[in-house]
Amino acid sequence: RFQLLRHSHRMASQVVGRSAKPDDNETADPERGNLFRAEGQRWQTEPKVPEKPEKYQSRPTPRKAVWALGGFCASTLFWLSVSNFEFTGAWGSTNAAPAGSTSTSANVSTEPTSHTAPEGQAKALDMLRAAQAEARSAHDEAALSAKSLEAREADLKKLLHTVTIVSEQLAGATNTNPAAAAKGTTVDVISEQAVRLEKQVAEIVARLEAWREAAAPAGGAAKGGRVAYVWYLTGYETANIACSILIAARFIQQKHPRPNAEFAVVHTLGSVPMVDKFKAYNIRLIKVAAPAAHGQYQWSGSFTKLRVAELFDYERIIYFDVDTLPLGSMDFLFDVADFPVEIAAPRAYWLRQPFVQSGGPMVIDPRKFFYGRHFKNILDESSPKSYSGEMDWVNEVFKDSTVVLPGFLALLIGEWCPSDGIFQYWQKHFEESSSWVMEHASLVHFIADWKPWKIRSPEMLARKCPRAQPEMLQIFEKWWDAERNICH
């Protein structure tokens, strides 16, 4: 097209007496009247213009000048109009129809084009960008909590609706703009993006359903298999500890755990107190051998808790110390990972880090290869090294492999006592009130001399901790009320 325009321009300029000036990359041959283009080594042949007498070259005739200019303008307008279309075959269009197909250019309408198509395409593009941003936001989330599943699903349904609207906009733009449909450029690009976006959203919705299934009572990493909440019982303060286990188990049962979750106690006793209560609450009693290792002081029998690692009937165990009180649902810990976990435990936030606590909730997947690798050495064989308690051993052996859980899962009772070293630790961390911390706590641990079966009244608690925040008394009263209803 450019060559033809240049040719018509040269013809007109030579007729009116102006010499044609070649481009920078062309050279003129005055003998032949040809132009040689260095690039591609092609000859573009044009008729040689006869030499005019000098008198005509200096001053052209008005009639010829008018005809020449008219021809130039007509040829220019013709080629500008042709440039609005895509041709196939001789013009070398990249959009040529495949062999055996019918070219759409033959069906191009000559009717005036409607202005609604570009507006519809622009609107569709804007909606597409918004939908893509929302899809990326949903896709980038690493996990969704159970509470946000419903809201997130609603957002994605709106996103799917947006994709539908985009498709309708595209269809409308194509129908109202036949030339655009024939050209097949912007509309096709947007359509491809919309299809990709719709697939992406479908994948996100499918992932949401998988997350929903994992959060359901019968779902999770141990779906279909046996899982259990487990405590341990030894000869130390047997009756009080047995009662505390019953209380903790009942608190969890009232939170409606998943159907395949069982309750069990490993013990080393000849007889278990309140055995009828354990049977009534469907708590399995499993007698185990005393561990080879022993702790010191009140932790002398604490290594017994590690016997849960040999309960191979279960796929996953959530272990609790007997002096803990579950306040919220713990079922989500069964889904802590989709692969075998040797130990997962909360960060011991009151100690120098890195250090985890083994008082619960502690997640253990009973596997024979795990047991033979680590637990057997301390439980079944004499260890040359002594430990104050099992927590020191856990942090020494699993220091590089422990799955560290948030410390807030193991809230210490001193959170509400001004004289305790960890007073208001989580209140300051979250910048929330004492009541907020209690409302969101999953578990409270009555460590050291804070045992609720030893502190028997509000007066004793006030002497233990003067000016305590009201949530401390509320926690103790929960335990005392449960004791009266369950253990007596």
C-alpha positions as CSV (number, residue, x, y, z in Angstrom):
1,R,0.0,0.0,0.0
2,F,2.8,2.4,0.9
3,Q,4.5,1.6,-2.4
4,L,1.4,2.3,-4.4
5,L,0.8,5.6,-2.6
6,R,4.4,6.6,-3.3
7,H,4.0,5.7,-6.9
8,S,0.9,7.9,-7.3
9,H,2.6,10.7,-5.5
10,R,5.6,10.4,-7.8
11,M,3.5,10.4,-10.9
12,A,1.6,13.5,-9.8
13,S,4.8,15.4,-8.9
14,Q,6.5,14.6,-12.2
15,V,3.4,15.7,-14.2
16,V,3.4,19.1,-12.5
17,G,7.1,19.6,-13.0
18,R,8.6,18.5,-9.7
19,S,11.4,15.9,-9.6
20,A,10.7,12.9,-7.5
21,K,13.1,12.5,-4.6
22,P,14.0,8.9,-3.7
23,D,14.0,7.7,-0.1
24,D,17.2,7.5,1.9
25,N,17.4,3.7,1.3
26,E,16.7,4.0,-2.4
27,T,18.8,5.0,-5.4
28,A,17.5,6.3,-8.7
29,D,18.5,5.1,-12.1
30,P,17.9,8.0,-14.5
31,E,18.5,5.8,-17.6
32,R,15.8,3.2,-16.9
33,G,13.5,5.3,-14.7
34,N,13.6,2.6,-12.0
35,L,14.1,2.6,-8.3
36,F,16.3,0.1,-6.6
37,R,15.5,-0.9,-3.0
38,A,18.6,-2.3,-1.2
39,E,16.5,-4.2,1.3
40,G,15.2,-7.5,-0.3
41,Q,17.1,-6.7,-3.6
42,R,13.8,-6.2,-5.5
43,W,13.2,-4.0,-8.5
44,Q,10.1,-1.9,-8.5
45,T,9.6,-1.0,-12.1
46,E,7.6,2.1,-13.1
47,P,7.1,3.6,-16.6
48,K,9.7,6.1,-17.6
49,V,8.2,9.6,-17.9
50,P,9.0,11.3,-21.2
51,E,11.2,14.3,-20.9
52,K,9.2,17.6,-21.2
53,P,10.3,20.7,-22.9
54,E,11.9,23.1,-20.6
55,K,9.1,25.6,-20.9
56,Y,6.6,23.1,-19.6
57,Q,8.9,22.0,-16.8
58,S,9.3,25.6,-15.5
59,R,5.6,26.5,-15.5
60,P,3.0,23.6,-15.7
61,T,-0.4,24.1,-17.4
62,P,-3.3,24.6,-15.0
63,R,-5.4,21.8,-16.6
64,K,-2.8,19.1,-16.2
65,A,-2.0,20.2,-12.7
66,V,-5.6,20.0,-11.7
67,W,-6.0,16.5,-13.2
68,A,-2.7,15.3,-11.5
69,L,-3.7,16.6,-8.1
70,G,-7.2,15.1,-8.5
71,G,-5.7,11.7,-9.4
72,F,-3.4,11.9,-6.4
73,C,-6.2,12.7,-4.0
74,A,-8.5,10.0,-5.4
75,S,-5.8,7.3,-5.1
76,T,-5.0,8.4,-1.6
77,L,-8.6,8.3,-0.4
78,F,-9.1,4.9,-2.1
79,W,-6.1,3.3,-0.3
80,L,-7.0,4.9,3.1
81,S,-10.5,3.4,2.8
82,V,-9.1,0.0,1.9
83,S,-6.7,0.1,4.9
84,N,-9.7,-0.4,7.3
85,F,-10.2,-4.0,6.1
86,E,-8.2,-7.1,6.5
87,F,-7.5,-8.9,3.2
88,T,-6.4,-12.5,2.7
89,G,-4.2,-14.1,0.0
90,A,-2.4,-11.5,-2.2
91,W,-2.2,-8.9,0.5
92,G,-0.4,-11.2,3.0
93,S,-2.8,-10.9,5.9
94,T,-1.9,-12.9,9.0
95,N,-5.6,-13.5,9.6
96,A,-6.1,-15.4,6.3
97,A,-8.8,-18.1,6.5
98,P,-7.6,-21.7,6.7
99,A,-7.9,-23.9,3.6
100,G,-11.4,-25.1,3.1
101,S,-13.0,-22.4,5.3
102,T,-15.1,-19.5,4.2
103,S,-13.6,-16.0,4.7
104,T,-15.7,-13.7,6.9
105,S,-14.6,-10.6,5.0
106,A,-17.0,-11.5,2.2
107,N,-19.9,-11.0,4.6
108,V,-18.9,-7.6,6.0
109,S,-21.9,-5.4,6.3
110,T,-21.8,-2.0,4.7
111,E,-24.3,-0.6,7.2
112,P,-23.1,2.2,9.6
113,T,-21.4,0.7,12.6
114,S,-23.1,1.2,16.0
115,H,-21.2,3.0,18.7
116,T,-22.5,0.7,21.5
117,A,-20.0,-2.0,20.7
118,P,-16.9,-0.2,21.9
119,E,-18.7,1.0,25.0
120,G,-19.8,-2.6,25.7
121,Q,-16.3,-3.9,25.2
122,A,-14.9,-1.2,27.5
123,K,-17.4,-2.0,30.2
124,A,-16.7,-5.7,29.8
125,L,-13.0,-5.1,30.2
126,D,-13.5,-3.1,33.4
127,M,-15.6,-5.8,34.9
128,L,-13.1,-8.4,33.8
129,R,-10.3,-6.6,35.5
130,A,-12.3,-6.3,38.7
131,A,-13.2,-10.0,38.6
132,Q,-9.6,-11.0,38.0
133,A,-8.4,-8.9,41.0
134,E,-11.0,-10.6,43.2
135,A,-10.0,-14.1,41.9
136,R,-6.4,-13.4,42.6
137,S,-7.3,-12.2,46.1
138,A,-9.2,-15.4,46.8
139,H,-6.4,-17.6,45.2
140,D,-3.6,-16.0,47.3
141,E,-5.2,-16.9,50.6
142,A,-3.2,-19.7,52.2
143,A,-6.1,-21.0,54.3
144,L,-9.7,-20.1,55.2
145,S,-11.1,-20.4,58.7
146,A,-14.3,-22.3,59.2
147,K,-16.1,-19.1,60.2
148,S,-15.2,-17.4,56.9
149,L,-16.2,-20.2,54.6
150,E,-19.8,-19.1,54.1
151,A,-18.9,-15.5,53.5
152,R,-16.1,-16.4,51.1
153,E,-18.4,-18.7,49.1
154,A,-20.9,-15.9,48.7
155,D,-18.1,-13.6,47.4
156,L,-17.1,-16.2,44.8
157,K,-20.7,-16.7,43.8
158,K,-20.8,-13.0,43.1
159,L,-17.6,-13.3,41.1
160,L,-19.1,-16.1,39.0
161,H,-22.1,-13.8,38.4
162,T,-19.7,-11.1,37.2
163,V,-18.1,-13.5,34.8
164,T,-21.5,-14.3,33.4
165,I,-22.2,-10.6,32.9
166,V,-18.9,-10.2,31.2
167,S,-19.8,-13.0,28.8
168,E,-23.1,-11.3,28.1
169,Q,-21.4,-8.0,27.5
170,L,-19.0,-9.6,25.0
171,A,-21.9,-11.3,23.2
172,G,-23.7,-8.0,23.0
173,A,-20.6,-6.2,21.7
174,T,-20.1,-8.9,19.0
175,N,-23.8,-8.8,17.9
176,T,-24.0,-5.1,17.7
177,N,-20.7,-4.8,15.8
178,P,-20.5,-7.2,12.8
179,A,-17.3,-5.6,11.6
180,A,-15.6,-6.3,15.0
181,A,-16.9,-9.8,14.9
182,A,-15.4,-10.2,11.4
183,K,-12.1,-8.6,12.5
184,G,-11.9,-10.9,15.5
185,T,-9.4,-9.0,17.6
186,T,-10.4,-7.2,20.8
187,V,-13.6,-9.4,21.3
188,D,-11.6,-12.6,20.9
189,V,-9.0,-11.5,23.4
190,I,-11.5,-10.5,26.0
191,S,-13.4,-13.8,25.4
192,E,-10.3,-15.8,26.0
193,Q,-9.6,-13.9,29.2
194,A,-13.1,-14.5,30.4
195,V,-12.8,-18.2,29.7
196,R,-9.6,-18.5,31.6
197,L,-11.0,-16.5,34.5
198,E,-14.1,-18.7,34.7
199,K,-11.9,-21.8,34.9
200,Q,-9.8,-20.1,37.7
201,V,-12.9,-19.3,39.6
202,A,-14.2,-22.8,39.2
203,E,-10.9,-24.1,40.7
204,I,-11.3,-21.7,43.7
205,V,-14.8,-22.9,44.3
206,A,-13.7,-26.5,44.1
207,R,-10.9,-25.7,46.7
208,L,-13.5,-24.1,48.9
209,E,-15.5,-27.3,48.9
210,A,-12.4,-29.2,49.8
211,W,-11.8,-26.8,52.7
212,R,-15.4,-27.1,53.8
213,E,-15.1,-30.9,53.8
214,A,-11.9,-30.7,55.9
215,A,-13.7,-28.4,58.4
216,A,-16.8,-30.7,58.6
217,P,-17.1,-33.0,61.6
218,A,-16.3,-36.1,59.6
219,G,-13.6,-34.5,57.4
220,G,-9.9,-33.6,57.7
221,A,-6.6,-35.3,57.3
222,A,-7.9,-38.3,59.3
223,K,-11.2,-38.6,57.5
224,G,-12.6,-42.1,57.9
225,G,-9.9,-43.2,60.2
226,R,-9.8,-43.3,64.0
227,V,-8.7,-40.2,65.9
228,A,-8.8,-39.6,69.7
229,Y,-8.5,-37.1,72.5
230,V,-6.2,-38.7,75.1
231,W,-5.0,-38.0,78.7
232,Y,-2.8,-40.0,81.0
233,L,-3.4,-41.2,84.6
234,T,-0.8,-42.4,87.2
235,G,-0.8,-43.0,90.9
236,Y,-0.2,-39.3,91.7
237,E,-3.4,-37.6,93.1
238,T,-5.4,-40.3,91.3
239,A,-8.9,-39.3,92.3
240,N,-8.6,-35.6,91.7
241,I,-6.8,-36.2,88.4
242,A,-9.4,-38.7,87.3
243,C,-12.1,-36.2,88.0
244,S,-10.3,-33.5,86.1
245,I,-10.0,-35.8,83.0
246,L,-13.8,-36.4,83.1
247,I,-14.4,-32.7,83.3
248,A,-12.1,-31.9,80.3
249,A,-13.7,-34.7,78.3
250,R,-17.2,-33.5,78.9
251,F,-16.2,-29.9,77.9
252,I,-14.9,-31.3,74.6
253,Q,-18.0,-33.5,74.0
254,Q,-20.3,-30.5,74.5
255,K,-18.5,-28.8,71.5
256,H,-19.8,-31.6,69.3
257,P,-16.6,-33.2,68.0
258,R,-16.4,-35.1,64.8
259,P,-18.1,-38.5,64.8
260,N,-14.9,-40.5,64.4
261,A,-13.2,-38.8,67.4
262,E,-12.8,-41.1,70.4
263,F,-11.8,-40.4,74.0
264,A,-9.1,-42.4,75.8
265,V,-6.9,-42.5,78.9
266,V,-3.6,-44.3,79.2
267,H,-2.8,-45.4,82.7
268,T,-0.5,-47.6,84.8
269,L,-3.0,-48.3,87.6
270,G,-4.4,-51.6,88.8
271,S,-7.8,-50.0,89.1
272,V,-9.1,-46.6,87.9
273,P,-11.3,-44.4,90.1
274,M,-14.9,-43.7,88.9
275,V,-14.6,-46.3,86.2
276,D,-18.4,-46.3,85.8
277,K,-18.2,-42.5,84.9
278,F,-15.6,-43.2,82.2
279,K,-17.8,-45.9,80.7
280,A,-20.8,-43.6,80.9
281,Y,-19.0,-40.9,78.9
282,N,-17.5,-43.5,76.4
283,I,-13.9,-42.9,77.5
284,R,-11.7,-45.8,76.7
285,L,-9.2,-46.9,79.5
286,I,-6.0,-48.3,78.1
287,K,-3.4,-49.8,80.5
288,V,0.2,-49.3,79.4
289,A,3.6,-50.2,80.9
290,A,5.3,-47.7,83.1
291,P,8.0,-45.8,81.2
292,A,11.7,-46.6,81.7
293,A,12.5,-42.9,82.1
294,H,11.3,-40.9,85.2
295,G,11.1,-37.3,85.8
296,Q,11.7,-35.4,89.1
297,Y,9.3,-34.1,91.8
298,Q,5.7,-33.9,90.6
299,W,6.8,-34.9,87.1
300,S,8.2,-38.3,88.1
301,G,5.5,-40.1,86.0
302,S,5.2,-37.5,83.3
303,F,6.9,-39.6,80.7
304,T,3.8,-41.9,80.8
305,K,2.1,-39.4,78.5
306,L,4.4,-40.3,75.7
307,R,2.8,-43.8,75.6
308,V,0.2,-42.2,73.4
309,A,2.7,-42.5,70.6
310,E,2.2,-46.3,70.7
311,L,-1.6,-46.2,70.2
312,F,-1.3,-47.5,66.7
313,D,-5.0,-48.0,66.3
314,Y,-5.4,-44.3,65.9
315,E,-4.3,-42.1,63.0
316,R,-3.9,-39.0,65.1
317,I,-3.9,-38.2,68.8
318,I,-4.6,-34.9,70.5
319,Y,-3.1,-35.1,74.0
320,F,-3.9,-33.0,77.0
321,D,-2.4,-32.7,80.5
322,V,-4.9,-33.4,83.3
323,D,-4.7,-29.9,84.6
324,T,-6.1,-28.2,81.5
325,L,-9.6,-27.1,80.8
326,P,-10.7,-26.9,77.1
327,L,-12.9,-23.9,76.5
328,G,-13.3,-24.1,72.8
329,S,-13.4,-26.7,70.1
330,M,-10.2,-28.5,69.4
331,D,-11.3,-30.5,66.4
332,F,-9.3,-28.3,64.0
333,L,-6.1,-29.8,65.3
334,F,-7.0,-33.1,63.7
335,D,-6.4,-31.3,60.4
336,V,-3.1,-29.7,61.4
337,A,-1.4,-31.5,58.4
338,D,-2.2,-34.0,55.6
339,F,1.0,-35.9,56.3
340,P,2.2,-37.9,59.4
341,V,3.2,-35.6,62.2
342,E,5.6,-36.9,64.9
343,I,4.9,-34.0,67.3
344,A,3.1,-30.7,67.0
345,A,3.0,-28.5,70.1
346,P,2.3,-24.9,71.1
347,R,5.1,-22.5,71.7
348,A,5.9,-22.2,75.4
349,Y,5.6,-18.4,75.2
350,W,6.5,-17.8,78.9
351,L,10.0,-19.4,78.4
352,R,13.1,-18.5,76.4
353,Q,12.6,-19.4,72.8
354,P,12.7,-21.6,70.8
355,F,10.8,-23.9,73.2
356,V,7.5,-25.8,73.0
357,Q,5.4,-27.1,75.8
358,S,4.2,-30.7,76.0
359,G,1.2,-30.1,78.3
360,G,-1.3,-30.0,75.5
361,P,-2.8,-29.6,73.2
362,M,0.0,-31.8,71.7
363,V,-0.6,-33.6,68.3
364,I,1.0,-37.0,67.8
365,D,0.5,-39.4,64.9
366,P,1.1,-42.9,66.3
367,R,3.4,-44.6,63.7
368,K,5.7,-47.6,64.3
369,F,8.6,-45.9,62.5
370,F,8.2,-42.8,64.6
371,Y,8.1,-44.9,67.8
372,G,11.1,-46.9,66.9
373,R,13.1,-43.9,65.9
374,H,12.7,-41.8,69.1
375,F,10.1,-42.9,71.6
376,K,11.3,-46.4,72.2
377,N,14.7,-45.2,73.4
378,I,13.2,-43.2,76.3
379,L,10.1,-45.4,77.1
380,D,11.4,-48.9,76.8
381,E,15.2,-48.6,77.4
382,S,17.3,-47.2,80.1
383,S,18.5,-43.7,79.3
384,P,21.9,-42.7,80.5
385,K,20.7,-39.1,80.8
386,S,18.1,-37.9,83.3
387,Y,15.5,-35.2,82.7
388,S,13.4,-33.1,85.1
389,G,10.4,-33.9,83.0
390,E,9.3,-35.0,79.5
391,M,9.2,-31.5,78.2
392,D,12.9,-31.1,78.4
393,W,13.3,-34.4,76.4
394,V,10.8,-33.3,73.8
395,N,12.6,-30.1,73.1
396,E,16.0,-31.8,73.0
397,V,15.0,-34.6,70.6
398,F,12.5,-32.8,68.4
399,K,14.1,-29.3,68.4
400,D,14.4,-29.4,64.6
401,S,11.3,-31.3,63.6
402,T,8.5,-30.1,65.9
403,V,5.5,-28.5,64.2
404,V,5.2,-25.4,66.4
405,L,1.6,-24.4,67.1
406,P,0.5,-20.9,68.4
407,G,1.2,-20.3,72.1
408,F,-2.4,-19.0,72.5
409,L,-3.6,-22.5,72.2
410,A,-2.1,-23.2,75.7
411,L,-3.1,-20.1,77.7
412,L,-1.8,-20.1,81.2
413,I,-4.1,-19.2,84.1
414,G,-1.7,-16.4,85.2
415,E,-3.0,-14.3,82.3
416,W,-5.5,-12.7,84.7
417,C,-3.4,-12.4,87.8
418,P,-1.4,-9.1,88.4
419,S,1.2,-10.9,90.5
420,D,2.0,-13.4,87.9
421,G,5.0,-12.9,85.5
422,I,2.8,-13.5,82.4
423,F,0.0,-11.1,83.5
424,Q,-1.9,-9.7,80.5
425,Y,0.5,-11.3,78.0
426,W,-2.1,-12.0,75.4
427,Q,-4.1,-8.9,76.2
428,K,-1.1,-6.8,75.3
429,H,-0.3,-9.0,72.3
430,F,-3.8,-8.7,70.8
431,E,-4.5,-5.2,72.3
432,E,-7.8,-6.6,73.6
433,S,-9.6,-6.8,76.9
434,S,-9.4,-9.6,79.5
435,S,-12.9,-10.7,78.5
436,W,-11.9,-10.9,74.8
437,V,-9.0,-13.2,75.7
438,M,-11.2,-15.5,77.7
439,E,-13.9,-15.6,75.0
440,H,-11.4,-16.6,72.3
441,A,-9.2,-18.9,74.4
442,S,-9.2,-22.6,73.3
443,L,-7.7,-23.9,76.5
444,V,-6.6,-22.8,80.0
445,H,-3.7,-24.5,81.8
446,F,-3.7,-24.6,85.6
447,I,0.1,-25.0,85.9
448,A,2.2,-25.4,89.1
449,D,0.1,-24.7,92.2
450,W,-2.9,-23.3,90.5
451,K,-4.8,-26.6,90.5
452,P,-8.6,-26.1,90.8
453,W,-8.9,-29.1,93.1
454,K,-6.6,-27.5,95.6
455,I,-8.0,-23.9,95.4
456,R,-11.5,-24.7,96.5
457,S,-13.3,-21.4,97.0
458,P,-13.3,-17.8,95.8
459,E,-11.7,-16.8,99.1
460,M,-8.8,-19.1,98.6
461,L,-8.4,-17.8,95.1
462,A,-8.4,-14.2,96.3
463,R,-5.6,-15.0,98.8
464,K,-3.7,-16.7,96.0
465,C,-4.1,-13.8,93.6
466,P,-5.3,-10.4,95.1
467,R,-6.9,-8.0,92.6
468,A,-7.3,-10.7,90.0
469,Q,-9.2,-9.8,86.9
470,P,-12.8,-11.2,87.0
471,E,-12.1,-13.8,84.3
472,M,-9.9,-15.8,86.7
473,L,-12.8,-16.5,89.1
474,Q,-15.1,-17.3,86.2
475,I,-12.6,-19.9,84.9
476,F,-12.4,-21.6,88.4
477,E,-16.1,-21.5,88.8
478,K,-16.6,-23.3,85.5
479,W,-14.3,-26.1,86.8
480,W,-16.0,-26.2,90.3
481,D,-19.5,-26.4,88.8
482,A,-18.4,-29.2,86.5
483,E,-16.9,-31.1,89.4
484,R,-20.2,-31.0,91.3
485,N,-22.2,-32.2,88.3
486,I,-19.8,-34.8,87.0
487,C,-17.6,-36.3,89.7
488,H,-20.2,-36.5,92.6
